[in-house]
Amino acid sequence: MSDIMGEEGTGGARTPHSGFVYRGVSYDTGCNFATGQGPISRAVWSTHRMKEETDAIRNGLNCNSITIFGTDFDRMNETVAEAVDLGLHVWLQPRLVDRPQSEVLEHLAEGARLAESFRRQGADIHYSIGCVHTVQTPGIVPGEQYHERMGNLYADQSGHHFFKPTGKFSPADARNNLDDFLRKAAAVARQNFGGGLIYSAGPFEDVDWNLLDYIGLTYYYSVHETRDGYAQELNAYQKWGKPVVISEYGSPAYAGAAQRGLLAFDVADRTRQPAVIFDGYVRDEEAQADFHRRMLRMFEELGIHSVAVAEFIHPTHPHSPDPRYDLDIASWALTRTMRDTFTDWASPYRWEPKKAFHAIAEYYADAQKRSLQATR
């Protein structure tokens, strides 16, 4: 990754354009996938804490946008309302993992109605019909649970522990199955929401972007040694004539994480309670901060419309001063979570910004200044 900002080749550094339209971060209100620490990814929910965290997103991280995702609509409704009150743009992305497609479509319809209610009140809000449905939704590739479907996609790769391959899949069948589902999802969203639509795709998903208004990319999966590799991959989407958005991207806070892409999270033995970090992984917050500085500058120079960093907080992966139990290094979070009781996943917590938080806050503040200067 050291050559990402190199001057040579078609991907060489350029002067930044007028800046991202939306500078954001993803915020999990609680998703229904199994984390090993309860049935939902945010066991503890507090309206007071949510307001504190969204304020930090607006006034500490210098975001003008937030990606709100989750399963429970009461939580999402609260969070959208608070974000709108703070003047934030919203990408709303309901998630219902490992449920039948009919239920997922019903969930998307309800989310679209929620987004529409805010849009009609004047909120700056866009609606996402999902994130990497090949993995999150059954029936596109084999596998009953998301870690099995991801395992089938990564069956030929080594270095993962969490993914559980259960069978082979046909890329052609997967492409057709995804296309069929996305057409239904887009239709359901259009019926209930009058604003712009986006889908957050993995690079292995062949999407007909004519269905959407924005091209969204879940950008954990791609790792290139040079800037040219990223430029070639991202520029290929320009043929659709639509704004390209980095819907999610990130890297954990340990040395070498950036080179592992999506597999960077898979550094813990989750079969043990509490989970234990495998040997050989050393906490390095500066490495995470440097990764974000490099990637944000590259995205901006390549003309990416908007970006959302993953993610503000991940309470199911608390920090510990004991490196064996420092689950924070297995998360993408920009903040480290400290639980009152480390082994209790429902315990109250507090959080502190990591070095990446400060690096992104500085970059976003500078990006806002450049954007304002360009419009004068």
C-alpha positions in Angstrom: 0.0 0.0 0.0 3.0 2.3 0.3 2.8 3.2 -3.4 -0.8 4.3 -3.4 0.1 8.0 -3.5 2.8 7.5 -6.1 3.2 10.0 -9.0 3.8 7.4 -11.7 1.2 6.1 -14.2 -2.4 6.9 -14.8 -3.1 6.7 -11.1 -0.6 9.4 -10.2 -1.5 12.1 -7.7 -3.6 14.9 -8.9 -4.9 18.1 -7.3 -8.0 17.3 -5.3 -11.3 18.3 -7.1 -13.9 20.3 -5.3 -14.3 17.6 -2.6 -16.7 15.0 -1.5 -20.4 16.0 -1.6 -21.1 13.9 1.5 -18.3 13.2 4.0 -19.6 10.5 6.4 -19.3 7.6 8.7 -21.4 4.5 9.2 -23.4 4.0 12.4 -24.8 0.7 13.5 -28.1 0.9 15.5 -28.0 -2.9 15.9 -28.2 -5.7 13.3 -29.7 -9.1 13.7 -26.7 -11.2 12.9 -25.0 -13.4 15.4 -21.8 -11.9 16.8 -21.1 -14.4 19.5 -22.2 -11.7 22.0 -25.9 -11.7 21.8 -28.6 -11.8 19.0 -28.0 -8.2 17.9 -24.9 -6.3 17.2 -25.8 -3.5 19.7 -27.2 -5.2 22.8 -27.2 -1.9 24.7 -29.3 0.8 23.3 -29.6 4.3 24.9 -31.2 7.3 23.3 -29.0 9.5 25.4 -25.9 7.6 24.2 -27.1 7.7 20.6 -27.5 11.5 20.8 -24.0 11.9 22.3 -22.5 9.8 19.5 -24.3 11.5 16.6 -23.2 14.8 18.0 -19.6 13.6 18.0 -20.1 12.5 14.4 -21.3 16.0 13.4 -19.1 18.2 15.6 -16.1 16.0 16.5 -15.6 14.0 13.3 -16.7 16.9 11.1 -19.1 14.8 9.0 -21.9 16.3 7.0 -23.4 12.8 6.4 -24.2 9.6 8.3 -25.0 6.1 7.1 -27.5 4.7 9.5 -28.0 1.0 9.3 -29.7 -1.7 11.5 -32.7 -4.0 11.9 -34.9 -2.3 14.4 -37.0 0.6 13.0 -37.6 2.3 16.3 -33.9 2.7 16.8 -33.4 3.8 13.2 -36.2 6.3 13.5 -34.7 7.9 16.6 -31.3 8.1 15.0 -32.5 9.6 11.7 -34.5 12.2 13.6 -31.4 13.2 15.7 -29.1 13.3 12.6 -31.6 15.5 10.7 -31.8 17.8 13.7 -28.1 18.1 13.6 -28.1 19.0 9.9 -26.6 15.8 8.7 -27.4 14.2 5.4 -28.6 10.5 5.8 -28.1 7.3 3.9 -30.6 5.0 5.5 -29.9 1.3 5.1 -32.1 -1.3 6.8 -30.5 -4.7 7.3 -32.2 -8.0 7.9 -29.7 -10.8 7.8 -30.3 -14.5 7.1 -34.0 -14.1 6.7 -36.1 -15.3 3.7 -36.1 -12.9 0.7 -39.8 -12.2 1.1 -39.1 -10.9 4.7 -36.1 -8.9 3.5 -38.3 -7.2 0.8 -41.0 -6.4 3.4 -38.3 -5.0 5.7 -37.0 -2.8 2.8 -40.5 -1.6 2.1 -41.0 -0.5 5.7 -37.6 1.2 5.6 -38.5 3.1 2.4 -41.7 4.4 4.1 -39.7 5.6 7.0 -37.2 7.4 4.7 -40.1 8.9 2.8 -41.6 10.3 5.9 -38.4 12.2 6.6 -37.9 13.3 3.0 -41.4 14.8 3.0 -40.4 16.9 6.0 -37.5 18.3 4.1 -34.7 16.0 5.3 -31.7 15.4 3.0 -32.0 11.6 2.9 -31.2 8.8 0.4 -32.3 5.2 0.7 -30.2 2.1 0.4 -31.7 -1.1 -0.8 -29.0 -3.0 1.1 -25.5 -4.1 1.4 -23.8 -7.1 -0.3 -27.0 -9.1 -0.5 -25.0 -12.0 -1.9 -23.6 -12.4 1.6 -26.4 -11.1 3.8 -29.5 -12.6 2.1 -30.1 -16.3 1.5 -30.9 -17.7 -1.9 -28.2 -16.0 -4.0 -25.3 -18.3 -3.2 -25.5 -21.5 -1.1 -25.4 -21.2 2.7 -28.0 -20.7 5.4 -26.0 -18.2 7.4 -23.9 -15.2 6.2 -20.6 -16.6 7.5 -21.3 -19.8 5.4 -22.2 -17.8 2.3 -19.0 -15.7 2.7 -17.1 -18.9 3.3 -18.3 -20.2 0.0 -17.2 -17.1 -1.8 -13.8 -17.3 -0.1 -13.5 -21.1 -0.2 -10.3 -21.0 -2.3 -8.5 -18.5 0.0 -6.6 -19.3 3.1 -6.1 -17.1 6.2 -9.7 -17.1 7.5 -11.2 -18.7 10.6 -14.7 -17.3 10.9 -16.0 -18.1 7.5 -17.4 -21.6 7.1 -17.5 -23.0 3.5 -20.4 -25.4 2.9 -20.4 -25.8 -0.8 -19.6 -24.5 -4.3 -21.6 -22.0 -6.2 -22.1 -21.1 -9.9 -21.0 -17.4 -10.6 -23.6 -17.3 -13.4 -26.4 -18.5 -11.1 -25.3 -16.1 -8.4 -25.3 -13.2 -10.9 -28.8 -14.1 -12.1 -30.1 -14.6 -8.5 -28.7 -11.3 -7.4 -30.1 -9.4 -10.4 -33.6 -10.9 -9.8 -33.5 -9.9 -6.1 -32.2 -6.4 -6.7 -34.9 -5.7 -9.3 -37.5 -6.6 -6.7 -35.8 -4.6 -4.0 -35.5 -1.5 -6.2 -39.1 -1.8 -7.3 -40.3 -2.0 -3.6 -38.2 1.0 -2.7 -39.4 3.1 -5.6 -43.0 2.3 -4.7 -42.5 3.7 -1.2 -39.7 6.3 -1.5 -39.5 9.3 -3.9 -35.8 10.2 -3.4 -32.5 8.8 -4.7 -31.7 5.1 -4.3 -28.3 3.4 -3.8 -27.1 -0.1 -3.3 -23.8 -1.0 -1.5 -22.2 -3.7 -3.6 -19.2 -5.9 -3.2 -16.7 -5.9 -6.1 -17.7 -9.5 -6.9 -21.3 -8.5 -7.5 -22.3 -7.8 -11.1 -25.0 -5.1 -10.7 -27.2 -3.5 -13.3 -26.7 0.1 -12.0 -29.5 1.3 -14.3 -31.8 0.2 -11.4 -30.2 2.8 -9.0 -29.4 6.5 -8.9 -26.0 6.1 -7.1 -23.3 3.4 -7.4 -22.4 2.3 -3.9 -19.3 0.2 -3.1 -18.6 -1.8 0.0 -14.9 -1.3 -0.3 -13.3 -3.7 2.2 -12.7 -6.4 -0.4 -10.2 -4.7 -2.7 -6.5 -4.6 -1.9 -4.1 -3.2 -4.6 -0.4 -2.6 -4.2 -0.5 0.6 -6.2 -2.7 3.6 -6.8 -3.1 2.5 -10.5 -4.9 -0.7 -9.3 -7.5 1.3 -7.4 -7.9 3.8 -10.1 -8.5 1.2 -12.8 -11.1 -0.6 -10.6 -12.9 2.5 -9.6 -12.8 4.3 -13.0 -14.5 1.2 -14.6 -17.8 2.3 -12.9 -17.7 5.7 -14.7 -19.3 4.0 -17.8 -22.6 4.0 -16.0 -22.7 7.8 -15.9 -23.8 7.8 -12.2 -22.2 9.2 -9.0 -19.8 6.6 -7.4 -20.0 6.5 -3.6 -17.7 4.6 -1.3 -20.5 3.4 0.9 -18.2 1.6 3.4 -14.5 1.1 3.7 -12.1 0.7 6.6 -9.3 -1.1 8.3 -8.7 -2.3 11.9 -6.0 -0.8 14.2 -3.2 -3.3 14.0 0.0 -3.6 12.0 -0.5 -5.2 8.5 -4.3 -4.9 8.6 -4.6 -2.8 5.4 -2.9 -5.6 3.4 -5.6 -8.1 4.5 -8.7 -6.4 3.2 -11.9 -7.9 4.4 -10.1 -10.7 6.2 -8.5 -8.1 8.5 -11.3 -8.6 11.0 -10.6 -12.3 11.3 -7.9 -12.2 14.0 -9.9 -13.6 17.0 -10.7 -17.1 18.1 -14.4 -16.6 18.5 -15.0 -20.2 19.7 -13.6 -19.3 23.1 -15.4 -17.2 25.7 -14.2 -14.6 26.0 -12.8 -14.5 22.5 -9.0 -14.4 22.2 -6.8 -12.6 19.7 -4.5 -14.9 17.8 -0.8 -14.6 18.3 1.1 -12.2 16.1 -1.2 -9.2 15.9 0.0 -6.0 17.4 -2.2 -3.0 18.1 -1.2 0.0 15.9 -3.6 2.9 15.9 -1.2 5.0 13.7 -1.4 2.4 11.0 -5.2 2.7 10.9 -4.9 6.5 10.8 -2.4 6.4 8.0 -4.6 4.0 6.0 -7.5 6.5 6.2 -5.4 9.5 5.2 -4.1 7.7 2.1 -7.5 6.3 1.1 -9.5 9.5 1.6 -7.0 11.5 -0.4 -7.0 8.9 -3.2 -10.8 8.7 -3.3 -11.1 12.5 -3.5 -8.5 12.8 -6.2 -10.2 10.0 -8.3 -13.5 12.0 -8.2 -15.5 9.8 -5.9 -18.8 11.6 -5.2 -19.1 10.7 -1.5 -17.6 8.5 1.2 -18.6 6.8 4.4 -15.9 5.5 6.7 -16.6 2.3 8.7 -17.4 2.7 11.4 -18.0 5.0 14.3 -18.3 2.4 17.1 -18.5 -1.3 17.5 -19.4 -2.1 21.1 -19.4 -5.9 20.7 -15.6 -5.7 20.3 -14.4 -3.9 23.4 -10.8 -2.7 24.1 -8.7 -4.4 26.7 -5.3 -3.5 28.0 -4.5 -7.2 27.8 -3.5 -7.8 24.1 -4.9 -11.3 24.3 -8.4 -9.9 24.8 -8.2 -6.6 22.9 -11.1 -7.3 20.5 -11.1 -3.7 19.4 -8.3 -4.6 16.9 -10.7 -7.0 15.2 -13.1 -4.1 14.4 -13.2 -1.3 11.9 -14.2 1.2 14.6 -12.8 4.7 14.9 -13.4 4.6 18.6 -12.4 2.1 21.3 -15.1 0.8 23.6 -14.5 0.1 27.3 -17.1 -1.9 29.0 -17.9 -1.7 32.7 -17.8 -5.5 32.8 -15.6 -6.8 30.0 -17.2 -10.2 29.7 -20.8 -9.0 29.8 -21.9 -8.1 26.3 -24.9 -6.2 27.7 -22.7 -4.1 30.1 -22.8 -0.3 29.9 -19.8 1.2 28.1 -17.8 4.3 27.4 -15.8 5.2 24.4 -12.7 7.2 23.4 -11.6 8.3 19.9 -8.7 6.5 18.3 -6.0 8.1 16.3 -7.9 7.4 13.1 -10.8 9.4 14.5 -8.6 12.5 14.7 -7.0 11.9 11.3 -10.4 11.7 9.6 -11.7 14.7 11.5 -8.8 16.7 10.3 -9.2 15.5 6.7 -12.9 16.2 6.6 -12.4 19.7 8.0 -9.8 20.4 5.3 -12.1 18.9 2.6 -14.9 21.1 3.7 -12.6 24.2 3.4 -11.6 23.1 -0.1 -15.2 22.6 -1.1 -16.2 26.1 0.1 -13.2 27.7 -1.7 -14.1 25.9 -5.0 -17.6 27.4 -4.9 -16.5 31.0 -4.4 
